[in-house]
Amino acid sequence: MVKEKKKGRMAEFEKYAEGRHHFVAIAMIGAAASAILSVLPFYYIWLIINEALGDCDTDLMISYGWMALALALLSLLVYIVALMMSHLAAFRISKNLKKTMITHVMTLSPGALDEEGSGRVRRVIQDSVESTHTYIAHNQPDLASTFALPVAIVALLLIFDWRFALAALIPVVLGIYMAVGMLGREKLKESTIQWQNSMEDVNNKAVEFVRGISVVKVFQQTVDSFQSLKGSIDRYSDFCQDYTRMARPHMSGMFTLINSCGAFIIAMAVVLIEFFENGAINSDLIVNAIFYITFTPIISVLMMRILSLSDQTYKVDDAIARVNNLLSLKPLEEPNAPENPEEYSISFRDVRFSYSEDASPAVDGVSLDMRQGTVTALVGPSGSGKSTVAGLAARFWDPQEGTIQIGGRDLKSIGSKNIRSIESYVFQNNHLIKGTLLDNVRLGKPDATEEAVAEALRLAQCDDIVRKMPKGLDTVIGPGGVYLSGGEVQRVSIARAILRNAPIVILDEATAFADPENEHLIQKAFEELAKGRTVLLIAHRLTTVRNADMICVMDHGRIVESGKHDELVSRSGKYSAMWDDYQKALSWKVKGVSA
C-alpha cells in the first residue's frame, strides 16, 4: 500500500521533471551510502576507546582518528552530492509545476478565479510548490538514508555487545510506540489537511481584509470588526491549541524515552557488573558501555528524521491534491472555429445564472437588448445582479439557462479570446501595476505608440495627471513612485479602454471612488469613450446614468423597470423613488453649518 502511494506520488512529479526524475534516484542512492558511511567512524571511535583503556598506543589511536575523520568527511561529501542532484530535480519540477499552474490559471475565466478566491489560488501556487520542492530536494534523500541508517545502526550495535544493544533499543521501541499514538496514519493525515485548510482560509480572509483596510481605518475599527478574518484566525488558533494538547503527552514521553538511552545503558552496565561479573570491573564491559553511551545520541537524530518525513509526506500529499484540484478547474468551453460578429449589439434572452447549485439565482430570467452605439445603464440596490449581468456580458461565466449574443452570435460560438478583443472592461476596483504611466495605459494595447497613449490620456481627461508627473509618461506609479487617487486611477483605466478602441465597453461602478471634481472629469471621459460604441454602464450615482439611452432597474436578479430617465421618473415606480432619495441626499446639510 505504501509503495503504491509513493509510486503514484513520484509519478505526479515525473511529468514536470523533464528527464531529471532520475536525479532523484541517484540522490537517494547517494544519501543511503552517506548514511552507512556516517556510522563507520563510530567503529574507529570504539577502537580508540579500547586502545585508550588498553595499550594506549598513541600512533595507532591517531591513525584511527584520521580514519574516522576521513569517513565522516566522505559521508558529508557524498551527502552534498546527493543533495545537489535532488535539488537540480526539485528546482526543475518546482519551476514547471508553477509554470503549469500559472498557465492554467490564465486560461480560466475571471469568474472562476473570483469563486476560488485570490488568496486561496496564491497559496496553492506558492505554498504547495514549496512543499513539493522540500519533499523532492530534502525528504526523498532523507527517506533513503532513514531506511539505510537503522540497518547500519542496529548492525553496529549488535557487533560489540548484544546486551547493550538491547538496552539502547528498548527506549527507542517504547518511543516509537508513544509516537504511534500521536502519528496514527489517518489521524495525522486528517490533521494535516485541517491545518492546510485553516491556513488557506486565513490567507484568503487576510487578502480580503487588506483590500478593505482603508475602510477599517477610516471608521477607526480594529480587526475584531472584520468578523470573517477574526473567525478564521480563531479557528486556526483553536485547531493549533487542540492539536498541541493532543500531541503533548505523546511527544513528551517519546523524547524522554529516546533521550534516556544512555541511562538504560548505564543501568545495564551496573546490572552486568553486579550480577554477571561478581562485582569485578571488566575493561571490555567498560569500553563497550562508554562506546554505547557515546553512540546512542544518533538514535534520537534518526527518530527526528522519521518524524519530519512523516509530517512532510502528508503535507506533500495534501499539496498534490490542492494542485490537482486547481488544475482540474475547467476553462469555459471554447469553439473550434470562433465566429466574428458583424455588429456589436448585445442581447440577453431569458438568462438565468447562479454562482452555485444551492444558491439562489443572481440573475433570474433577464431579457435585455443593448443596441450598438447606445448607452445602457443598470441601476438598483446592492446585490440586485448588476455586476453579474456585466460579468455575463463579458463571459466571465456561462449562464445555466438562456442565451447571450453579440451581433446575433452566441458568446459560446464567438469564444472568449474574440470577446476580449472586442470588449473593454473598466472595473469598480481598478489596479495599476508597478510601472510607468505609459506601461499602465499600454495594458490596453501593448504595441501602441507613445503618441497614441498621450492622446488616450487626453481624451480620458487625464491632462492634470500627466502635468503633475515629474517624468511625464515615464513616471513610475506605485511604490517608489507617484501615487494616484481613486478617481485618478479610474481615469487612467478609462484611458486604457480608449486606447484599446474596442466596440463594446462595460463600465462597472467606474465613478465609485471619485470625488465631485473627478466625477465630472470621468463623465466627460465617458462621453468620449461611448462615441459609436455599445456601452453597458453600472452606477449607484444616478447623475451618472441620467443621459443613458436606456436605464434598467434591477432587483433580486430581475429587471423590474426600463426606459429613459424622464420616462422612469414620471412612472412613480422604483426608479422614481430612488431618484427622489438621491436628490434628498444631495440636499443634506449638517445642522449649524452654512452652505
N, C-alpha and C positions, 0 to 999 in steps of 0.2 A: 504493500500500500504506500509506504513512504517512498520507495523507489519510483513508483509510477508518478507520484506527485512531483518529485524532484525532476524527473524526465520531462514532465509536462511544463514545469516552471522554466527549465532551461530552453525548451523548445520555443517558449514565448519570446525568449531573448535572441535566439539564433537568427531570426528573420531581420533583426536590427543590427547584427554584428558585422555584416559584410565580409564574411570569411574569417573574422577574428575570434569566433567562438572557440576555435582550437587553442587559442592562447589561454583560455580558462582552464582547459585540461592540463596544459603544460604547467600553469601556475599551481594547480592542485598537487601535481606530482612533485613539483619543487618544494611546496610547503610541507608535504608529508616527509620528504627527505630531510628538510631542515628540522622538523620536529624530532626525528630519530637522531640526527646529529647533535641536537641540543641536549640529549640525555647522556651521550657518551662522555662528555667531560666529567660527569659525576663519578664515572668509574675510576678515572685518574685521581679524582679527589679522594676516593676511598683508598687508592694506593698510597697517596701522600699521607693520609691519616695513619694508615697501617705502618708506613715507614717511619713516621714521626714517633710512634709509640713502640717501635721495634728497634731496628739497627740504626735508624736516623742517618741514612746515607744522604747527605746534602745534595750531591751531584745528581743522584737518582731522583730525589724529590723535585729538583729544578727541572729536570727533563720531563717528569710527569706534569709539572705545572705548565711547561711550554706546550705539551701535547693537549692539555685541557684547553689552553687559550687558543691554540690553532683550531681545534674542533669547534669551539664556541664562535670564533670568527668565521669559519667556514659555514657554520649553520646560519649565521647572520647574513653572510653574502648570498647564500642560496635563497634565503627568505626574501631578501631585497630583490633579487632577480625574479622570483616568483611574483612578488607584488608589482613589479614593473610590467610583467606580462598581463596580469589580471587588470591593471589599470588601463593598459592600452585597449583591452577589450571593453572595459567599463566605460571609458570616455567615448568610444565609438558607438556603443549601444545607447548611452545617455543622449548623445547628440542626435542620433537617428530617431530615437523614441520621442524626444521633444520636438524634433522637426516634423515627425509624422503627426503628432497631436496638433501642433500649431497649423499645419497644412490642412488637417481635417476640420479644425475649428473654423478656418477661413472658408470652408465650403458650406458651413451651417448658416442658416438664416439668422438674422439678428433676434428674431423671436425665440428661437431655440436657446440662444445664449442668455436671453433675459430670464427664461424659465429656469435654467440651471443656476444662474447667479454668477456674477463675475468673480466673486471671491472664491466660490467653490471650484470654478474652472481653473483659476490661477493656482489654487492649492494642488489640484490634481496634476497640472503640468509641471509645477515646480517641485513640490514635496514628494510626489510619487516617483519622479525621476531621480531625486536624491536618494530615496530608499533603494531604488533599483541599483544606482551606482554603488552605494555602500555594500549592497549584497554581492555584486559581481566583484568589485575591487578588493574587498576585505573578507567578507564572510565565506566565499567559496574557498579561497586558500585556507582560511582558518578551519573550515569544515574538514578539509583533508587532514590538516595537522591534528585536529581534535580526534579523528579516528586513529591516526598513527601514534600519537603521543601516549594514549593509555596503554597500548600494546607494549611500547618501549618502556614505559614506567613500570608496569607490572613485571615485565621480564627482568628489569634491573633490580626491582625489589626482591624478587624470588631468587636471584643469583646468590646472594650473600647469606641471608638467614630468613627462612620462610616464616619464622615466628614473629620477627619484627615486621615483616611484610604484612602479616595478618593484623598486627596491631595498628599499622598505618592505614590499612584498607577498611577496617571496621567503621571508624568515624566517617569515612567517605561514603560507604554504603548507607549508613544512617542519614547522612546529609542529603544524599540523593533521594532517600525516602521522604525526608522533610520537604524537599523541593517539589516532588511529585504532587504533594498536597496543594501547592500553590500553582504549579505549572501543568495541571491537567490539560490535556491537548485541547479539548473543546472549550474548557473554561478560559484558557489563555487566548485562544482564537477569538472567542466572543468578546473578551475584554479588549483585545487589540482593535477589533472592528468598532467597538463602542468608543474607544479612545480616539480613533481616527475620525469617527462621525462627530464627536464632540468638538475636536479641533477644527474640523471643516465648518461646523456651524458657527463657532466663534469667529473664524476667519471671515465668513460671509457676512455676518452681522457687523463685524468691525469695519469692513469696507463700506457697508451701508451707513454706519454711524459717522465715519469720517466724511462721507459725502454730505451729511446733514449737520456737520459740526458748526457751521455758521449760524444755523437756526438755534442750536442749543446755546451758543454763546450769547446771541442777541437777547434771548429770553432768560439769561442767567440761570440756566438749568445745569444739573450735573448729569453724570452718566446714568444715575438712577431714573432720570426722566425718559431715557431711551430703553424702554422695558424689554424689547426683543434682545438687545445686546446684553443687558444685565441678566436676563433669563438664561441666555446661552452660557455666559460666564459662570453663573451659579450652578448650572447643570454640569459643566466641566469640573468645577471645584468639588461638587458632591461626588462625582464619579472618582476623582483622584483620591479624595479622602476615604471613600468606601474601599477602594482597591488597596490603598495603603494599609488600612486597618486589617483587611483580609490577609494581606501578604506578610505583615509584620511578624507574627509568631513563627511562620514557616522560614522566613529569611533569617530571623534571629537564631533559631535552632540550627539551621543549616550552616551558617557561618561559624557558630560556636563549635559545632562538631568538626567541621573541616579544619579549623584553626587549632584544634586540640590534638592533632595527630602526634605532635611532639610529646605531649603529656601522656598519651597512650603508650608511646614507645618507652618513655622513662619508667612508666608503671610496669611494662613488660620486662624491662631490664631488671628492675627490683625483684620481680617475681622469679625470673630465671636465676638470679644470683642467690636468692633466699631458698628456693625450693629445689633447683636443679644443680646448682654449683656448691651447695652446702655452705653458703656464705663466703666462698672464696671468689675473688675478683678475677675473671678470665679476661686476658688482654684482647682476644678476638671478639669477645662479647662487647667490651667497651668500644672497640673500633667500630664494630657494626652499629652499636647504639648511637655513637656520635655521627656516623655517616647517615643513618636514617633520620636523625633529628635535623641534620643539615639538608637532606634531600627532600623531605616531605613538604616543605612550603610550595614546591612546584605543583603539588596536587591542587592547592587552593586556586592557583593561577589557571589550571586546567578547568576546574569547575566554573570559574567566572567566564571562561571562553564558551563553555557549553551553554550557560545561562544566556549569554549575549547572543549566541547563534540561534537559540530557540526563539528569543524575542524578535530578532531581526527577520527570521524566516516567516513568522506570522505577519510582520509588517510588510514584507515584500509581497506576500500572497494577497494581502489586502490592497497594496498599491497596484498590483497587476489587475485585480478586479475593478478598481476605480478607473484605471487607464482604459481597460476594455469597455467599461460602461460608457466612458466619454467617446471612444471610437465607435461605439455601437449607435450613437445618435445619428439618425439618418438625415441627410440633407433633403431638401424638398425635391420631389421628383422632377427631373428636367426633360424636355422634349429632345428627341434625336435630331429633329430638323426644326430649330426655333423659327417662329414666324415673326415677321415685322409688321406692325400695324401701319395702315396707310394714313390714319389720322389719330388724334390724341384725346378724344373724349373718353371719359371713364364711366362705366355703368355697373351698378350693383343690382343683382336680381335675387330677391328673397334670400339674402345672405344670413347664415347663422354660424356663430363661432363661439366655442367655449375653450378656456385655457386648459381644462382637464375634463375627464369624463364625468366626474361627480360635481363639477362646478356649474353654477347657473350660467346661462348664456351671457357673454359680454356684448355680443351683437345678436339681436333676435329678430330676424325677418326684415332686414333693411333692404329697401329698393331705392336706388338713387341714380340720377343722371347728372354728370358733370360735363357740360359741353366744352369743346375746345375753344380757347380764347376767353373763357369766363372764370370768375372767381366764385367758388362755392365755399361757404363758411359753415362750420359745425359749432354750435354752442350748446350749453347745458351744464348741469351740475357735475361735480367731480364724480367719476365712476359711472357716468352715463354711457360710455362706449365710444367717445370721440376719438381718442388716440388709437383705440383698437381698429376703428374704421380706417384711419390713416395708415396704420401698420398693414392692414389687409390690402389696401390700395398699392402699397409698396412691396407686397408679397413677402412680408416678414413671416407670415403663416399662410396656409391654405384654409379656406372655410370648410367646415364639416358639411354644410349644405349651401346650395345656391351657387351662383357664378359671378365672377368679377371679370370684366372685359375692358380692354383698351382698344379703341378703334374697331370694335366688333370682334376682336380676337381675345380668347380666354387667356388669362395670365399664365396658366399652366402651359399653354402652347407657345406663348411668347418666350418663356424661360426667364430665370432670374437675371442672367447676365444682360440680356437685352433690356429688361425692365430697368436695371441700374443705369443703363446708358441713356435712357430717355426720361429718367426721373431725377430730380434733385430733392433732397430731404433736409430741411432745417429743423433740428430737434429743439425741444424745450431746454434741455441741458446740453449745450454745445461745449465741446472741449477743444482747446488749441494745443497742438503739440509743442514740445520744447524745440523751437527752431525760429527762423526769421519770419517776419511778417510775410515775406514773399513765399516762403515754403508753406506757410499755413494756408494762404489763398490758393496756391498751386495744387493743393489737395483736390480741388475741383477739376483741374485739368493739368496734369503733370508736365505736359510739353508746351504750356502757354508761355508766351514771351513776357518779358518784364513790362513792356508797354501795355499788353493786354491785362496783366494783373493790376497795373495802376489805373486803367480805365474801369475795371470792375470795382475797384475800391472807390473810385469817384462816383460811379452810379449807385453804389451802396451807401452813399453819404458818409464816407469814411475820411474825408479830407482832413478833418480836425485830428483824427487818429494819426494819420501819416505825418502831419505837421509836428506833432509832439515827439515823434520818433527821432532820437539823436542820430541814427544812421539811416533814416528813411526806411525803405523796404528791407534793408539788410539788418535792421534792428532785431535782436533776439527777444522773443516773447517767453515769459515764464521765469523760472529760477535763474538768477544771474543776468536777467534782462529786464524788460519793462512788463508791468502787469496791466491788464485791461479790466475795466468794469464789466459787469454782466451785460449791460446794454451794448457796450463796445464790442464784446465778444460776439453778440448776436449780429451786429452789422458786418463784422468780418466774415461770419458764417454765411450771411446773405451775399457778400462779395464772392465767396466760393461758388454759390449757386448761380450767380450771374455769369461768372467765368465759365462755368460748366455749360451754360446755354442749353439746358435740357428743355424740351417742350412741355414737360409736366413738372410742377413744383408743389411740394407738400410742406406746409409750414405748421409745425405743431407747437403752439404757445410760444411763438418767436418773440413776443413782447413781454414774456413773463417776468424778466428781471430788469426791465427798462424803467428808468425814471421818466418823468414827463418830457424832458428835452430829448432823451434818447428815443422815446416812443415816437415823437414827432419825426425824427430823422429816419427811424425804422419804417414808419408809414410811407415816407417818400421813397425809401428803398423798395418797399413792397410794390409801389406803383410802377417802378422801373422793371422790377422782376416779373410782374404779372403781364406785361405787354405781349399780347399774342400767344400767351401760354394758358394751359389748363392748370388752374390753381385750386388746391384744397387747403383751406385755412381753418385752423382751430384756435380759438381765443376765448378767454374769460372776459377781457375788456371789450365791452360791446361797441365802443367807439371804433375799435379796430375793424369790425365786420360791418359797420353801418352801410358802407357803399358796395358791399358784395352783391353780385348778380343774383345769388340765391343763398338764403340763410336757412339752415335746417336745425331745428331744435331737437336735441336728443334727451331721452330719459329712459333709464333701465334698458339700454341697448336698442331702443326703438326710436324712429323719427316720429315725433308727435305733432310737429308743425313744420311748414316750409313756405318760403315766399321771400319777398323783398322786405326791407326794414319797415317802410311806411305801411305796407300791407299788413305785416305781422303786428305792428303796434295798434293798428285800427281794429284788429280782431279781439282785443282784450283777452287774449289767451295767455299761455305760459311765457311766451317771449315778451309780451306787453308787461307782465308782472316783473320779469327780470329787468326790463328797461327802466321801469319805474324805480325799482330798488337801486339800480345803478345810478340813476340821476340823483336819488336821495343821498347816496353815499358820497357823490361828488360835492354835494352841498353841505356836508357835515362840517361843523366848526367846533373847536374846543372852547368851552364856555370861558368868557373873560379874555379871549384873545381876539383882537381886531383883525379883520381881513387885510 
